[in-house]
Amino acid sequence: MKFRNVSAFLLLSVLCPGASHVILIGVDGLAPAGIRRAETPNFKQLMKRGSWTFHARAVIPTVSSPNWASMVNGAGPAQHGITSNEWKPEKHEIEPVCHGSTAIFPTIFDALRQQKATSRIGIFHHWEDFARLVERGAPNRIEHVKTADETMATAISWWKTQKPDLLFVHLDHVDDAGHNHGWSTPEYKAAVEKADALVGQMLSAVDASPERAETTLIVSSDHGGTGKKHGGLTMDEIEIPWFVVGPGVRAGFELKNPVNTYDTAATIARVLKVKTPPCWIGRPVAEAWTR
């Protein structure tokens, strides 16, 4: 068993070559159907330049806190204990199966900080409640920004000056459009197109930087939606998009193997050469890299 584990680690090292920088953009409430219906030249660029799927899966329940936590925790609610939007570090029903440097389940931000203390980590979030899901002291900068445009602009500015090892950007306006107007409305379509433009701004910033060849960009969502809601068990709520572009990533490749949202943290860990905590269940999306 020991030798098989070593072999698996070496295989993943080959299939997921490292990069110096990872940018994760999370678009709240972004459903695959919304991308298909909208004019999205930048998402199409990600599909052309990288690997992708419209069939990645959120965790149950399909609400924000459990799914953002799962994305950055490398595990699901049964492990990290975040089961609703009412969760707080000091008020919860399920104890996490393990802890990082604080009383909450270890995030990718904390794992990176503990293993590479000088790493630069930034988090810019449009949804105010995201901050409670992250260990204090893990990011160098964590900031709630009030609009999607300002969130991306602030993140890009910080990227240009700091060149962080790990940058997370959260955009909330697509989810707002879904709740206010519905997931199949012109207003939702317009919000998706705005998200596409904002992702394009980050993509352009990376392309123009000397760090382009050392940067991996991942774009995904926490959940989809149906009608004016989410939280249920329909595939419109469960399926989410997942894109990756970067050094060694297959171009124009639609992923065939299952991808779960908690695989995102494990993929980031593999790219940045961070050992995953033993309580994580996520696996790197190794299929996305050339063999």
Secondary structure as UniProt FT lines:
FT   HELIX           2..15
FT   STRAND          21..27
FT   TURN            28..29
FT   HELIX           32..37
FT   HELIX           41..49
FT   STRAND          51..57
FT   HELIX           64..73
FT   HELIX           77..80
FT   TURN            85..86
FT   TURN            89..90
FT   HELIX           108..115
FT   TURN            117..118
FT   STRAND          121..125
FT   HELIX           128..133
FT   TURN            136..137
FT   STRAND          141..144
FT   HELIX           148..162
FT   STRAND          166..171
FT   HELIX           173..181
FT   TURN            183..184
FT   HELIX           186..207
FT   TURN            210..211
FT   HELIX           212..214
FT   STRAND          215..220
FT   TURN            227..228
FT   HELIX           235..238
FT   STRAND          239..245
FT   TURN            247..248
FT   TURN            251..252
FT   STRAND          253..254
FT   TURN            261..262
FT   HELIX           263..271
FT   TURN            272..273
FT   TURN            278..279
FT   HELIX           286..288
//
